[in-house]
Amino acid sequence: MISVRELDIRGHLDARILGGLCVDLERGKTLAAVGGSGAGKTTLGLSLLGFVRRGMRLAGGEVEFEGRNLFALPERELRRLRREAIAYLPQNPASSLTPTLRVEDLVGERRTDRSPSAEELLELVQLPGGRSFQRRFPHQLSIGQQQRVAIARAIANDPRLLILDEPTSSVDPTTQQVLLALVERLRDERGVATLLISHDLPSVGRVADEVVVLSSGRVVERGGALRVLDSPADPYARALVSASPDIGVSQPRTAAVAAESAPVLGVDGLCAGYSIGRGRGKRTIHAARDVSFDLAAGETLALIGRSGSGKTTIARTLLGLHAPTDGEVRLGGAAIPPRLRQRDRSQRAAIQLVPQDPEQSFNPRRSIGDGILRTIRQISGLRGGAATLRLAQVLELAQLDPALARRRPRELSGGEQQRAAIARALAAEPRVMICDEITSALDTIVQRQIIDLLKLIQDETGISLLFITHDLALAHEFAHRIGVLSEGRLVEIAPSGQFARRPQAAESRVLLEAAPSLSRTLATRQDATRPSAGGDDAARAVHNATSGAPGDASAPAEPNLVPGRNA
């Protein structure tokens, strides 16, 4: 169906983006492309649309779709083919949703005569199909809801080829399961060919038939998904797999946190919400309901929960960017004003944010160093040589090459952008740093580097971290305690090891059931491929011990918390 032959795409100064790449994708099959930032994964996905991004050029090779070379087609015919046969879901779901169109129009504009209704398409991705939801705009949806609307829109034309660029990177485990089940359904029922671009190896292990590992534009390993993910031959592929967090084998962080008479951060009865709609249709969404917790010096508390559970709203409220309707935030035992503009300089400096998208948080026209210096001058009040010295100190603390400070955000890799955002937060010398999904867009190797960096910074400075994530395996491995949010309520908070072994809340058990685990995924697929002979009973018992007995939704199996490849 899709045949890529000797594809050669070059960038600025003839830099190789893809070099001599060859892959095939058959109808009803799923091919996964994995690799680090800059490996060429997204460029490969766009090439299946017959598209090369600005600043790049096609230097050689071809991409055939059903016998037609996409790069040789007239523009009009290529547009028609994209509209009728191919669906592409970009990494950032909001970028594919026109902000001035309502959900019903976003889904409806790609429907054909044979397509299901907008209501059916939304329900297919487990979203409300009712009129009130269809009348919402993209900014009124959570990231997970935006992702599912984008998928409903993408499949509205009943495509034969589906290109998914990091579809699970910004969504919680339960939403991941919905998206992956949809991919499997499209493959099995409609014979859709799928290219899955992802650094989420458990998801790749679940749905992919074949995996190609890219590095610097070249395929360094390829083969069946089970073989590549279980026993990769290439050193780079092995590094990717070993760096993937896995709740099935990783040890929780158990280092003791010194208790203080007064916690660094205290939250009591916090309530926050926002309104949507106008007139009679206006209603209030309660994003945080009576949330209370403490954060000790040098402690990492992970907040997890489904999309729309209130994680980001709580973070914005702590930062003073969203006014609470009730409750109190304390810093060092003393209450601080609810709004940022009411706080003094020391209070503003004490709580800093590392955002999910660091590139968008920097001024694209100024250098990274200028952005960090602006924080130093505004918060610390330093000028001249003192400010420059402080810049050098935070760059060193964030393990960022000082030469990169002269570059603009777009000239840095994803990992470098994230380090720059961490350096900017550290420039204020905060007592609490809020990390909002900071690893969601990073490959496993860079993700591991960022987590190790945060541990090192915490050991050196004693800073407290509020770690907002949808990656339960990462939270289990990195955080001292885990808090679970459900519909704005903090339903459970417990030490990481205790949480994984004995979850108390129903929502915690649901999230643990859905938490992706590469080891369990591979065990499940390997077990399914073996003939059902008596000798398989031992293997099946091992699988049940790591994945839980089927049908027992109320009591997930205890994770195998023994040192393994990620310990």
N, C-alpha and C positions, 0 to 999 in steps of 0.2 A: 504494500500500500504506500509506504514512504521509504524511499531509498536515498540516502545521503552518500555521495561519492566524492572523495578527495576534496572536501569543502575547505577552502582556504580564505579566511577573512582577516584583513589587516586593519590596523588602526593608525594612530598618529606616528609619524616617522617610520612607517612600515612595520610597526610592532605587530607580532603575531597574536591574534586573538583566538583563532581556530586554525590549526595547521594540519591539512591533509586528513580531516576527520571522515570516517566511514561508519555509518550505522544503518540498520534496517528496522522497520517497525511494521508488523503485520496487523491486519484487522483482528480485533478482539484480544489484543495483547497490550501489556503495559511495560514500557521501557522507562527506567529511572536513570537520570543523570545526576550524579553526586560529585562533590568536590568543593574546594575552598572558594573564597571570594576571588573573583577575577579569573576563575578557571575556564570560563567560556560557556557556562551552562545556559544563561539567559540568551546569549548570542545564538546558541544552537536552537533554542526554542523559537526565537524570532525568525530564524532562517527557514523554519518549517512553514512560516507564513509568507515566504518569499520577500522578507524584509531585512534590511541591514540598517543599523542605526547611524544617525548623522555622525560624521567623523571617522566612520569605518568604510571599507570598500570590499567588494567581492573580488578576490584576486584569482580565484580558480575553483573548479569543482561545480557540482550541480545538486539540486534537491528535486527529486521526482515525487509527485503526488499523483497516484493512480495513472502513472505513465506520462505525466506532463511535467516538464521542467519549469518549476515555479519562476525562476529568474529569467526565463525566456518568454513568459506570457505577457501579452499587452496589459497595461495597467487596468483597463476596464474589466477584462476577463479575470485578472487576478483578484480584483475587488469582489467580483461576483462569487468567485470560488471561496474566498474568505467568509463572505456573508452566508453562503448556503451550506458549506461543508466543514468548516473549521471553526473551532472555538478556542479562544486564548484567554486565560485568567492570569493577569499580572500579579506580581508579588504583593503590591499594595492595593488591596481591594478598593479603597476609596478613589484611587486614580482612575478606575474604570467606571465609576458612577458619577454621572453629571450632577453636580450639587443642586442645580435648579429644577431637576426632575424628581417627581415622586416615585415611590417604589413601583406602582402600577405602570407608570410610563417607562421606567427603566427596563422592566421585564417585558413589557408589551412591544417595545420597538423592535425587538429581534424575533418576535413570534412569526411563524408562517401559518398558512392555512391548515397544515396538518399538526401544528403544535398544540399541546395542552393549554388550558386557560392559565392566566396569570395566577389565579388562586391555586390551581393544581400544581403548578411549578413551585410556588412558595411552600406548599405543604410537602412537596417531594424533598425539599431540603430542610424540613421540619421547622418552618416558620409559619406564623399565623397567616391564613389566607384571607382573613376578614377585611372589610372595607377600612377600618381604622388603621390597620397596619399598612395597607397599600397606599394610604394617603400620606404616609410619613416621607420626609426627606432623608437623604443619606446621613446628615449630621445628627439626626435624631435616633440613630441606630448605634448599637455597640459595634466594636470591631468584628466580633464573631458574626453578628447579624449582617453587617456589611459584606463580609466574606460569603455568606450564604446567599444573599441577594445577588452578588456578582456571579456566583455559580448558577443560580436559577436563570439569570440573564444569559449566561454563556451557553447553556444547554437548550435554550428556548427554540433554537433553529434546528434541533435534532441533528447535531454534528456527527460526522464520521471520524473526525480527528479532534482530540481534546488535548490542549497544551496547558498544563498547570504549573505555574511558577511559584514554588513555596506555598502551597495552599494551606498548610497546617502551621505555618510559622507564628501566627498571631492569635491562635484560638486555643481554648481550653481542651482538656482530654475528651470530654464528652462530645464537644463539637467536632473534634478530630474524627471521632468514631463515626459521626453522621456523614462527614465529607468522604471518608474512605469507603464507607458502605455504599454511598452513591456512586463513587468511581467503579466499585466492583459490580454494581447493578447495571450501570451503563455498558460496562465491558461484557457482562454475561448475557444481558437481555437484548442489547442493541448492537453488539459487536463493535463498539467504539474502540478505536486505537488511541492509546493515551501515552503522552510523554509527560512524566512526572519529574520535575526539577525540584530537588529537596535536599536539605541537610538533616532532615528528620529520619534517621535510619530505621527506627521501629516501623514508621509508616511505609517506608520503602520496602522493608522486609515483609510487610503484610500484603501489599498489592502488586509489587513488581514481579514480572516474569524474568526480565533480564536487567542487569545493572551495568552501566558504564561509569568508570571513575575518571574524571577529567582533572588535569593539572597543567596549568600554563597552556591551555588550548589543545592539549593532546590527550588521547585516551591512554591511560597508563595501565588500566585493567578493565576487562569486560568478561561477562559470563552470566550464568544463571544466578538469580538473586540469592538463593540459599548458599551456593558455593562462595560467592564473592563476600557476602556478609559474615559467613561463618569462618572461612579460612582464606582470607585475601592473601595473594602472593606478593603483590607490590608493596614496598615499604610505606609509601604514602597512603595507600588504601588501608593498610594495617593501622596506621596512625589515626585515620579518620574513625575507624571502627572502635579502636581502644579508647578514644576520647569521648565517645558517646555516653552520656550519663544513663545508668540503668538501675532502676530501683530494685531489680531482681538480684543484683549482686553487690551494689555499693554499700559502704558503711556510712551511717549517719554521723554528722559532726557532733562530737560529745564533749569538746573542750569546755571546762567550767568557766562560767562568767561570774566575775566578782559581784556580789550583791552590794548595793548602796542603800543608804538610809532613804534617799529619794531617787527614783529612776530618772534617767536623762530625759525621757519623754513619757508623758502620761496622757492617756485619752480616756475621758469619762463621759458616758452617755451621749456620744456624738451622733447627731441626726443631721442629714443633709438630703436635699432633693432638688429637682428642677421641673419646670412646667413645659408641656408641649401642647400644641394646638392653640386655638383662639376661640373666644366667645363661648358658646355652649359646649363645644368640643374640647375646651381646655381642661387638662388634667395634670395632676402632679405625680411624678415618678419619685418614689422614696428610695434613693440609692444607698443611703446609710441609715440604719435603724438601731439606735441605742448601742453603739459600738464602744467597747471599753477594752483597753489593754495598756500594758507598760512595756518600756524598752530600756534595758539596763545598759550601762556603759560597756562597749566592746561586744555587744550582743547582735546577732543577726536574726531577725524575725521575718519569716516568709509569709506573705499573704497570698493564698491561692483561692480559686473559685472560678465558676463558669463566667463566660462573657456576660456582662451586664449585672454581675453580682455586687458591684460597688467598689472594686479595688482602686480604680483610678480616681473616682470621686473622693474617696477617703484621702488619697495622696494629695489631691488638689486642696482639700479642706485643711490638711495639716500645713500646707505651704502658704495658706492664706489667700489662695486664688479662687476659692469657692466658699461663700459664707454659709456656715452651718445654721440650721434652724433651732438647734438645741445642743447642749453639751459643752464640754470644756477641753481645751488642749493646754497641758502644762509642760513647761520646760524647766528642768531642774527643780521641780516642786512648785514653781510659780506659774499661775495662769498667764497666758499671752493673748493679746487681742486677736479676734477671729479673722480680720482682714489684713492683708499684707501692708497696705498703706498706713495702717494704724500701728504697726510694729516699729520699734527702733532698729538701729543698724545692727546691734548685736543679736537681736531676735531674728532678724532677716537672715543674718549670716549663719545662725545656728542650725537651720534646717535647709538643706540644699537638695536639688533634684538632678538625677542623671536620667534624661528622657529616653523614650523608646527609639526615637529616630534622631540620632545626634546630628546628622547632616542638616536637617531642617531647622534645628535649634540654633545653628550658627548663621551669621550674616554671610550670604554667599559671595558678597563683593569684598569682604575683608578676610585677612588671613586668620588662621586658627589662633596664632599668638595674640593678635589684636583682640579677639573675642575673650581670651583668658585675661588679658591685661585690663580689659574693661571691668571685669568682675573684681580684680584686685584693687583697682582705683576706687570703684564705687563702694565696695564692702570694707576693705581694709584701710582705705584712705591713703595708700602709698603712692608716691610719684617718683619719676625719674629713675635713678639707679636702684633705689630700694624696690620699686615695682618690678624692674627687670630681673633683679636677683630673686625675688619671690617667684617670678615666672619660671626661671631656671629650676628652682626647687620643686615646684609642683610637676613640671615636665619630667624631672628625674623620678619623683615619687610614682608617677603614672607610667614609668618606663617608656616614655615617648622620646624619640630622637629629637633633640633641639632643632635640627635643621628643618623638621617638618612644620615647625611653628610659623614658618614663612609661607607655607602653602595655604591655598583656599580649601574649604571643606570638600569640594568635589574631587580634589586631587589626592585625597587620602583613601585608603582602603577602609572597609567596614570596621575592622578591628582598630585601626588607627583613629578613626572618627570616634569610636567609643572611648578609647583612652583619652582623647582630647576632651570629651565631655566629662570624664571623671576628673581630669586635671582642672577643668574650670570649676567644678563643684568643690574640689579640695582647696582651690585658691581662696575661698571664703573662710577656711579653717572651721568647718562645721562640726557640730557635735553629733548630728544625725544626717545621714545621707539616704535619700529615697531613690531606689533603683527600680525604674518602671519598665519591666520587660526588656532589659538591656541586652539580653543574649538571644532574643527571638529571631533576629535576622542574621545570625552569625553561624558559620559552619562549626562543627564539633571541636576542631583543633583550636580555632580562635576563641570559641566559647570557653574552652578549658583554660586558655591563657588569661582571659578576662577574670574568670573566677579565682584563679591562683593569684592574680594581681590584687583583687579585692581582699583576699585573705591576708596577703602581705601588708597591705595598707592598714588593715584593721589591727594586725599585730603591732605595727609600728606606731600607730596614732591612737589606738583605743576608741576609734569612731564606732558609732552604732549604725546598723544598716537595717532599713525596712525594705525588704526584697520582694517586689511584686512580680509574680511569674505565673504562667500557666503550666510550666514544666515541673511536675511533681517530683520526678526523679532528681532533678537539679536541686529543688528545694530540700528534699530529704538528705542530700549529700552535703549541701552548703550551709543550711540554716541551723541555728541552735534550736529554735522552736518554729512550729508551723501553725498558722491560723487559717481557718477555713471560713469563707464567706458564702452565704446563700441568701439571695434576695435582699441584700443589704444588711444582713445580720451576721455577727461573728458567732457561728454555731459551735466552734471548737477551737481551742488553742492548747497545744501540748508539745513537749520535747519531740524532736524529729524521730528518734528511735521508737518511742512509745506510740507516737501517732501511726507509724507504719505497721506496728505489730498489733495495736489494740485501738483502732479508731472508734470513737464513741458516737459521733453524730451520723445520721443516715447519709447526709450529703458527703461526709468524709469517705464513707464506704463506697458510695457511687464513684467518687473521683479516683479512689484507689483501684476499683474494678476497671476503670477506663484508662488508667495511667499506662502509657506505652512502655514496653520493655522489649528491647531487642532480643535478649536471651529467651524470653518466653515466646515471642513471636516466631523465632526460628525453631524452637522446640515444637510448637504447635504445627508448623508447616512440615517439619521433618516427620513428625508423628503421623500426619495425614498421608504422607507419601509412602509409608511403610506398609507392607501387606499385613493384614490382621491375622498374625500367627501367635501361637502361645508365647514365643520368645519375645514378643513385643510388650508383654505385660510389665516388665521392669521399666522399659522406656516410657510406657504410658504412665506408670506410677510416678516417675521423675517429673514428667510434664505436669501431672495433676498437683504435685507438691509445690510447683513454682507458679502455676497459673490459677489454682483454686478449683474446687469441684464444680462441675457444671450445674447451673440452676440455683446455686446458693448465693443469691444476690445480697442477702443480709449479712453474710460473714465471709468476706474475701479471705483467701488464703494468706497466711503470714508470709511476707517476702523472704526470700532466701538471703538473709543478711550475713553472708560470709564473704571474706575477701575473694575477689575475682579479678577480672581483667581491668576493672575500673577502680579497684581499691587503692 
